[in-house]
């Protein structure tokens, strides 16, 4: 596990560095091909994918659903920035937006992977809001999404079971599922400072999937409340920096791209931590940058690379040599004009 994760981290860092130097204009032009590749991978995994834990998620060792977290963000940022004020028009804004989003989420639900589908929908709605959609459109979109989710729940027994579990947990934590009980035991055993890094016992056969979905419970047992707060603080810092980059961007596409990536990473962390603490229904969502998984780590680092690309483009535009040369020419012309005026006045 460690060697594979280190290899994935190395690949992810290379991708991050490569993406940093891609101009935002190139990213905008690549939006349609990236969306097409995302849809192709989601279709291929349904046809030729390997079954993991009862779901078709892996395709030749890679998880296309991870690409589906980043691909729609890039594509929707380009689409929303091109619509400008038309976003407020239901015909040009909400309807085509819902169709594109519904196709992506529907292909993921067919795997089935409801948690990733919900993550993509919530992130897309946040981007739609940032693009200027009014509350009426968001209310209609939320109502349609809620109705679709209700119909989905009726057709997927495991989703119904997980929703029933969360009601039982809120009534009496002792009625929680085995997985959640072990996660809460791990969190409670950590105390303030934890039992020590690597010294946790719940991961030794008691806590299911301790290296992926349940990694936050292991972290809570070994590093305690202080370690959990440190991780939460790091995610809060990431969200702060991401939104600061988005607010400082001068290009609408760059601003929407940065805000979408920030929402995606922040929402995914909130979902994972909310599940482990019993606040949300149980889902198989990884904790970004922490959980084991090469596909998740590489795509998350690629998202950070896009954030840095937006930040770099903004700084490069601010101090571009062309802009400095033009400013110098204007200053020189102003001085020359002032000198001519002065000489004319003396004459």
RATAZI-V779442 format. One record per residue. N is the residue number from 1. PHI is phi in whole degrees, -180 to 180 (NA if undefined). Layout:
n=(N,N)
phi=(PHI,PHI)
//
This chain:
n=(1,2,3,4,5,6,7,8,9,10,11,12,13,14,15,16,17,18,19,20,21,22,23,24,25,26,27,28,29,30,31,32,33,34,35,36,37,38,39,40,41,42,43,44,45,46,47,48,49,50,51,52,53,54,55,56,57,58,59,60,61,62,63,64,65,66,67,68,69,70,71,72,73,74,75,76,77,78,79,80,81,82,83,84,85,86,87,88,89,90,91,92,93,94,95,96,97,98,99,100,101,102,103,104,105,106,107,108,109,110,111,112,113,114,115,116,117,118,119,120,121,122,123,124,125,126,127,128,129,130,131,132,133,134,135,136,137,138,139,140,141,142,143,144,145,146,147,148,149,150,151,152,153,154,155,156,157,158,159,160,161,162,163,164,165,166,167,168,169,170,171,172,173,174,175,176,177,178,179,180,181,182,183,184,185,186,187,188,189,190,191,192,193,194,195,196,197,198,199,200,201,202,203,204,205,206,207,208,209,210,211,212,213,214,215,216,217,218,219,220,221,222,223,224,225,226,227,228,229,230,231,232,233,234,235,236,237,238,239,240,241,242,243,244,245,246,247,248,249,250,251,252,253,254,255,256,257,258,259,260,261,262,263,264,265,266,267,268,269,270,271,272,273,274,275,276,277,278,279,280,281,282,283,284,285,286,287,288,289,290,291,292,293,294,295,296,297,298,299,300,301,302,303,304,305,306,307,308,309,310,311,312,313,314,315,316,317,318,319,320,321,322,323,324,325,326,327,328,329,330,331,332,333,334,335,336,337,338,339,340,341,342,343,344,345,346,347)
phi=(NA,-64,-64,-66,-68,-65,-64,-64,-64,-64,-64,-63,-68,-63,-63,-59,-63,-66,-71,-56,-92,-87,-64,-62,-66,-67,-63,-63,-69,-87,-63,-66,-59,-65,-66,-63,-64,-62,-64,-63,-65,-67,-74,-64,-68,-73,-91,-128,-73,-90,-83,-129,54,81,-134,-89,-120,-102,-129,55,84,-120,-105,-61,-64,-70,-63,-68,-78,-97,-56,-62,-62,-65,-69,-69,-63,-67,-68,-66,-68,-79,-83,53,-71,-68,-60,-76,-86,-61,-66,-93,-106,-67,-63,-65,-63,-67,-66,-61,-65,-66,-65,-64,-64,-64,-64,-74,-64,-67,-65,-95,-145,-67,-63,-67,-61,-64,-60,-65,-65,-64,-63,-65,-64,-64,-65,-62,-67,-64,-76,114,-66,-84,-67,-63,-63,-65,-65,-64,-63,-66,-65,-65,-65,-66,-65,-64,-67,-63,-66,-66,-59,-65,-98,-118,-60,-68,-70,-60,-63,-70,-67,-64,-63,-68,-66,-65,-64,-67,-79,-156,-58,-70,-92,-69,-67,-59,-60,-70,-59,-67,-66,-68,-63,-63,-64,-71,-74,-73,65,-82,-115,85,-91,114,-64,86,-100,-68,-106,-64,-77,-91,100,-89,-95,-66,43,-70,-92,-121,-66,-101,-64,-68,-67,-63,-62,-66,-71,-88,-115,71,-62,-63,-65,-63,-65,-64,-64,-61,-64,-66,-67,-64,-65,-61,-65,-61,-66,-63,-70,-66,-63,-63,-71,-87,-70,-91,-99,-58,-62,-63,-65,-68,-63,-65,-67,-65,-64,-63,-63,-58,-67,-68,-63,-64,-65,-63,-64,-62,-69,-63,-68,-66,-90,81,-92,-129,-59,-68,-138,-93,-106,-82,-90,-54,70,-115,-66,-70,151,-67,-62,-63,-68,-64,-68,-65,-67,-63,-62,-64,-61,-65,-60,-67,-64,-62,-64,-66,-63,-65,-69,-65,-68,-70,-121,-67,-60,-62,-66,-66,-64,-64,-66,-66,-62,-63,-64,-66,-64,-65,-66,-64,-65,-64,-66,-65,-62,-65,-64,-63,-67,-67,-68)
//
